[in-house]
Amino acid sequence: MSLPTRQIGGHKAAINNPNVSDEAKEHSRQAIQELERDSETQDTREGYQEDKDEVRVNAGYKATMKNPNVSQEAKDNARELLEEKGAI
């Protein structure tokens, strides 16, 4: 995760923290708006989302291979797809 994405996460945490003053929460809201307008932040988020989606898809296939309630055909298919991707 890149710096802008981490900054946004920190500001969101501050907004939801009951120990943070209203003034600081408002500052965090404004900072988030500025960071979200930044094209670098948008590019980083899109790349992160694509990577995260691929990880989730692969995890689903791996879970399929270990699930006793799934047919052998489905398990074989999942293994083939993961092997093609180089994920196993």
C-alpha positions in Angstrom: 0.0 0.0 0.0 1.3 3.4 -0.8 1.7 6.5 1.3 -1.5 8.4 0.1 -3.6 5.3 0.9 -2.0 4.9 4.3 -2.6 8.6 5.0 -6.3 8.3 4.1 -6.5 5.3 6.4 -4.9 7.2 9.3 -7.3 10.1 8.8 -10.3 7.8 8.7 -9.1 6.2 12.0 -8.9 9.7 13.5 -12.4 10.6 12.4 -13.8 7.4 14.1 -11.7 7.8 17.3 -13.8 9.2 20.2 -10.7 10.6 21.8 -9.9 12.9 18.8 -11.2 16.5 19.0 -13.9 17.8 16.6 -11.4 20.2 15.2 -8.9 17.4 14.4 -11.7 15.3 12.9 -12.6 18.2 10.6 -9.0 18.6 9.6 -8.9 14.9 8.7 -12.1 15.2 6.6 -10.5 18.0 4.6 -7.2 16.1 4.2 -9.1 13.0 2.9 -10.9 15.2 0.3 -7.6 16.6 -0.9 -5.9 13.3 -1.0 -8.8 11.7 -2.9 -8.7 14.5 -5.5 -5.0 13.7 -6.1 -4.5 11.6 -9.3 -1.6 9.7 -7.7 -3.9 8.5 -5.0 -6.5 7.3 -7.5 -3.9 5.4 -9.5 -2.6 3.8 -6.4 -6.0 2.7 -5.2 -6.9 1.3 -8.6 -3.7 -0.8 -8.7 -4.2 -2.0 -5.2 -7.8 -3.0 -5.9 -6.7 -5.0 -9.0 -4.0 -6.8 -6.9 -6.4 -7.4 -4.1 -9.1 -8.9 -6.4 -6.5 -11.3 -7.9 -5.5 -12.4 -4.4 -9.1 -13.0 -3.4 -9.8 -15.0 -6.6 -6.8 -17.2 -6.0 -7.8 -17.7 -2.4 -11.2 -18.9 -3.6 -9.7 -21.4 -5.9 -7.4 -22.7 -3.2 -10.3 -23.0 -0.8 -12.2 -25.0 -3.5 -9.3 -27.5 -3.7 -9.6 -28.2 0.1 -13.4 -28.2 0.4 -14.7 -31.7 1.0 -18.1 -30.7 -0.4 -16.7 -29.8 -3.8 -16.6 -32.2 -6.7 -13.3 -33.6 -7.9 -14.0 -32.0 -11.3 -14.2 -28.5 -9.7 -11.1 -29.2 -7.6 -9.2 -30.2 -10.7 -10.4 -27.1 -12.6 -9.3 -24.9 -9.7 -5.9 -26.5 -9.7 -5.5 -26.0 -13.4 -6.4 -22.3 -13.2 -4.0 -21.7 -10.3 -1.2 -23.5 -12.2 -1.8 -21.4 -15.3 -1.5 -18.3 -13.2 1.6 -19.6 -11.4 -0.2 -19.2 -8.1 0.7 -22.7 -6.9 
